[in-house]
Amino acid sequence: MATIRNPIEWGADQFRRATQHAGSTGRALRGSAAETAAGPLTVRRIGLADLGEVLRKGLADFAAYRTDVVFLCLIYPVIGLVLARLAFDHDLLPLLFPVVSGFALLGPVAAVGLYEMSRQREQGVVGSWTKAFGVIGAPAFGAIVVLGLMLLAVFLLWLVTAQVIYLYTLGPEPPASAAAFLGEVIGTKAGWTMIGVGIGVGFLFALLVLATSVISFPLLLDRDVGIWTAIETSARVTAANPLPIAAWGVIVAAGLLIGSLPLFLGLVVVLPVLGHATWHLYRRTVAP
């Protein structure tokens, strides 16, 4: 007879599973011998119409999990509000926009649990938000962790770069207030220089993350491949479908921007829909 475990027992079990899988990180980075021997994965070409279909399926997954997935994603607007508060309290206003826009760089990591929920629903398993923790049991969990840390490093590098851009345009002194900072940004030549350079450099960071991770995390959840195989496959998907993947990047960026207003609350809907849709994008671009 099934028994109901208390949260402490459940949490300890999840931690134990994570430790076991993290211990095999070295093998996970290389992938299984069978996957390695099989050679490069086959990538498919898609069209812009396919993006509409993956979004439709993402909405269907969101509707299937409803409040469970909203509960899971409530943490993201909370994080956004905390970061914004820190920016205003500690004279970090120049980093407020880079932090908010940096959500797009960390999006693939934030949505890992959503990919797992879509994967299980695809197999006919629909349950509560706890299904997201099934990612811990993925054979390539170690690679997922390492790839997540790599994206975190890219995010931190972006923040450092944004700070350097500020120092060489409007800096080095911190802004006196939010109103003064806004006035300098939109009312001075140096402010527009900061905007132009920041957007250009930020685009390069976003392009790097999009090309290397657009389907990397779903692939690692689905198959026991190594991290380099996942990155290489994601890059080949991008190369084979430059226009659709570029359009997908625009959809994600626009969705995250809209979801950040007002007060990041829209992310509780935008993020799960985009996360679920990314799983279906992986299914359409990589052959079984």
N, C-alpha and C positions, 0 to 999 in steps of 0.2 A: 504494500500500500504506500502511495506517495506521501511524503511528509513535507510540511512547510518549514523551511529553514529560516532562522532569523537573519537580519541583514549582516551581522558580524560574521556568521558562518559563511554566508554567500560571498561576502567581500574577501574573506580569507581564502576561499576556494579560487576566486578569480585571480588573486595575487599569486597564489601557488602556481596556477597554470601559466601566468605571465612569466614568472621566474623560470619555469621549466623551458618555455619556448625561447626566452631571451638567452638562455644558456647555450642554445644551438645556433646563435647568431652567425658564427663562422660558416656553417653549412648553409644557412638560409641565404647568406650573401652570394654563395655560389649557385644555389639551386640544387634540385635533385639530379642524380646522375641520369635518370631517364629523360628529364626535360632538357638537360644539357646535350645529350646525345641526339635528341630530335632535331637540333639545329634551330635556326631563326624561325620565329613565329610568322604566320602568314597574316599580312594586314590587308584590309579591304579599302576600296575607295567608296566614299559616300558623297552625297550632294547636300545642298542647303535644305532640301525638303526633309532629309533625315533628321535634322536638328529639331524640326517641329514635332516629329514623331517621338524622339527621345524625351522632349519636354512633356509631351502628352503622357508618356509612360511614367515620367517622374511625378507628375501631378496625381496619377492613379496610385502610385506607391504612397504618396503623401496622404491621400484620402483614405487609404487602407489603414494606415497607422494613426492618423488623426491626432488626437491630443497626446498620444504617447510620444510622437516625434516632436511636437511643439514643446513638451516638457523637457525633452532631451536637449533642445536647442535654446532654451531660455538662458543658458549660461553665456551665450555669445553677446547678446545685448548688454548683459551685466558686465562682462569684460570690457566692452566698448565704453560704457559709461564710466567705469573705474579708470580706464586709461585717459579719457577726456578730463575727468576730475583731476587726475595727477598732473596733466598738462597745464591746467589753469592754476593749480596750487604751487607748482614748482618752476615757474618760468620756462616751461617746456613748450610754449605755444608754437614755436617753429616746427616742432615734431608732431603736432596734432594731426595735420593732414597726412604726413607720411605714415603715421601709425594706423590711421583709418584706412588709407589706401592699401597698406600692407596686409590687410585682411585677405586680399585677393591672393597674396603669395602663400599664406598659410591655409587658404581654403581647402586644398586637397587633403591636408592633414586633419582639419576640423571635421571633414565629411566622411572619414573612414568608417565610423559606426553606421552612417547612413548607407554606404555601399553594402555593408554586411546585411543590413535589413532588407535591401532590395534583392541581394543574392538569395537570402533565405525565402523571401516571398516568391521569387522565381521558382524555387523548389517546392512551393506549396506550403511553406511554414510561415504563418503569420501569428505573432504574439505581441507582447508588450515591448517597451523601449529597452528592456534588458537584453533583447536579442542582439542589440548593437555590440554587446560585449563578446559576441561570438568571434569577433576579430582576433581575440586573444588566442583562439585555437587554430588560427591559420598556420599552415606549415611554414610560411615565409614571414611569420610575425617579427622575427629579428630584423629582416630586411625592411619591413614596414617602419619599425622604430628608427633604424638608421636613416632611411630616406626622410622621415619626418624631421630628424635632427639636422639633416642637410638643408631642408627648406627653412628651418628655424635660423640656421646660419646665414642663409641668403637674406632673410628678413632683417636680421641684425645688421648685416652689411649694408642693406638699403637704408636703414636708419642712420648709420654712420655717414653714408654718402649724402643723405639729405641734410644732415647737420653741417657737413663741409660746404655744401652748396649755399646754405644760409650764411655761414661765416664769411664767404667770399662775395656775398651780394648785400644782404641787409645787416649782417653782423659787424663786429663780434659781440656787441652788447645785446643782452636780452631785451625784448620789447617791454615798454613800460606798462602796457595794458593790452587787453584784447582789441579794444577799439583802435589804439595806436598802431598795433601790429597790422590790423586789417587795412588801415589807411596807408601804411607804408607799402603793403603788398600791391594794392590796386592803384595807388596814387603816385608811384615813383617809377623811374626807369629801372632802378635796381630791383624793385619788386617784380616787375614784369620779366626781367632777366631771370630771376629766381624761378618764376612760374614756368618759363619756357625751358630752361635747363632741367628743372625738376621733372617736368612731364616727359621730356626726351629720355632722360636717364631712367626714370621709372618705367617707361615703355620697354626699355631693354631688359630690365629685371623681370618684368611681367612676361616678356617673350621667352626668356630663358626658362622660367618656371612652367609656363604653358607647354612648351615643346617637350620638356623632360618629365612632366608629371601628369599630363592630361588624362592618361589612362594607366599610369604606373601603379597607383594604389589599388584600383580594382583588379588589375592583373595579378598583383601579389596576393590578393585575397583569394583569387580564383584558382591560381596555379602555382605550383611549387618551383617558381623560377627565381633566379638570383636578382639582386638589385640592379646590376648592370644590364641584364637582359631586359628588365622592366623599363629602365631609362632608354635603352637603345630602341626598344619596340615603340615606346611613346614618341621618340624622335622620328621613327620611320612612318608612324601614323600621321604625324604632322607634315612630313615631307610629301607623303602621298595625297594628303588632303589639305593643302595650304589655305584655300579659301574657306571651306567649312570650319576648320579649326580656328582660323582667325575670327570668323563670325561667332564661333562658340566663345572665344575669349572676350569679345565685345559684349555678348549676352551675359556672361558671368560678371564682368566689370559693371555693366549697367544695372544688373540685378542687385549686386552688393551695394552700389551707390544708392539705389532706390530704397533698399532694405535698411540702410543706415539712417533714413529719415522717416519719421522723427525719432530721435533718441535711440537709434539702432533697433527699435522694436520690430520693424519689418523683417529683420533677419530671422525671426522665428518661423516665418513662412518661406522667405526667399531661399535661405540656406538649405532646408531639407528638400525643396523641390529641385534645386540645382544639384544637390548631392545625389539624390535618387536618379536624376536624369543622366548624370555622369556615368553611373553604372551601365545604363542602357547605351550610352555612347560607346563605352568600351565593348559591349556585346556586338555592336554594329561594325566596329572597326578592326577587331581582332578575331580571326577564324578560330573555332573551337579546336 
